[in-house]
Amino acid sequence: MKVLGFRGDPKAPRYAVVSEVGGVYTLENAASDNKLSVPASIGEDADAERLDWLYREILAIFDAHPGIEKVMIKQNEYTQSDTKAKRKSAHADAAVVLACAHRGIPVEMKIYSSMPTTSKDTKQHAETRVGKTDKYWDTKMADAVNAAWWGLKRP
């Protein structure tokens, strides 16, 4: 089985493609693309253009990694003091949900309390469970890895 884990970010959403065969988990994009850097030509307030770009990027990920059976999104933890950045991340999550709907791929949204990790432990858990990327390794990428792993553990 293969799962796409996604973590929205206003400037560079992260994604992990994790597969499981015989109890062995593989981070398929550990040494390749995992960061979706928004092109400089898309301005800070060009929300529609940004969402269209991200939607197309997600479809390209599906094409580059055939066999993705589920998408797991690690969404933000919302509080009373939400920021513009969190809203833009939510927009990114919505673009992923739309791409999944158009491809008929199930999608689930998770927060830390609904999967076995915390913001403090996410990097360590991802490294232990699946591995880490060769570059751009940070908590957002670890969130994407942990979300994908959780989707494989709970098919």
N, C-alpha and C positions, 0 to 999 in steps of 0.2 A: 504494500500500500504506500501511497505517496501523498503528503500533505504540504500545502503552502501555508507558512506562518507569516503574518504581516503585522508590522508596527508602524502606524502612521506618524508622520512628523511633517511640520509645515515646510521645511526646506529639503529634506532627504528621507523619505520613507524607506524602511528596511524590510527585506523579505528573506525567508529561509525556505528552501525546498528540502524536506526531510523524508527519507524513505525508510521502510522497515522490512527486512527480510529475515525470517527465522530468528527474531528477537534482536537482530543487529540493526542499530539506527545509523543512518548515513546522512550527513549534511551535504547534499549533492552540489550546492553552490558555495562550498567552503573556499574554493580557490578562484571563484569567478564572480560575476556580478551579484551584488546583494544590496546595493544602495541605489536608490532612484533619485538622483540629484535633479531637482527642478531646473530646466534650462534657464539661463540668465535672461533670455528674451521674454520670458513670462514674468511680468511684473508682480509685485507683492499683492496688489489688489485685483489681479486678473483671475478671479476665482473660477469662472467658467472655463477659461483657457487652461488653467492648471488642472481642473478636474477632467477635462477632455484628454489632456496629455496623460494623466495618470491612468485613466480608464484604458487607453490604448497600450500603455506599458504593461498593465496587468494581463491584457489579452496576449501580448507578446510573450510574457512569462509562461502562460498556459501553453502557447505554441512551442516554446523552447524546451518545455519540460512536460511532454505528453504523459498522461496517466495520473495527473493530480486528481484525487478523488474527493478532497475536502479542503476548505480554507478555514484557518483559525486566525482571528484578528485579536491581538492584545490591544484593547482600547484603553484610553486614558481613564484614570481614576478622577472622577469629577467631584469638585467641592464648591462651596459658595463663592469662592474667589477664582472662578474660571477665567481664562485668558483668551485673547485672540488666537494665540498659537494652538490652544486646545480645540478651539472651534475649527480651525483649519485642519487639524488632525482628524477631527470627526468627519469633515468633508472628504478627506482621503479615504477613511473607512467606508463611507457611503459609495465612493467610486468603485471600491473593491467589491462591495456587496452587489452593485449593479452589474459589474463584469461577471460575477459568479452567476447571477440570475440569468444573464444572456447565454451563458455556457451550460447552465443546468448543473452547476457544481454547488453542493451544500456548503453553507458558511455558518460559523458560530462566532459570537463575540465573547471575549473573556476579560475579566479583570483579575488582579492578583488573588483576591479572595476566592475565586472560582477555579484556580489552578494551583498546583503545589509549588509555589515560589513566592518571593517577595521582591520588592525593588532592591533591597540590600543583597539578596542572595541570587538574583537572576543570572548574573554572569557565571558564578560558580556552578549553579545547577545546570545551565546549558552546556558548559564545558564537560561536566561529568556525564551527562545524559547522552549527548550527541557529539560534541566537539565544538570548535570555534572556527571562525573565518580567518583566513590568512591576513586580511586587511580590514580596516574599519570596524574592528571588534569593540563594541561598546554595549551599554545596557539596552539600548533600543534593538540592536541586533540580537542580543541574548533573549530579549522578550519575544522576538519573532521565532527564534529557535525553540524556546520553551513552549510557545503556543502550538507550533507544529508537532512537537513531541507529545504534548498533551492530546492533540487530535489523533495521533497514532495509538496512544495508550487507551483512548476511549472512542473507538471507531463508531 
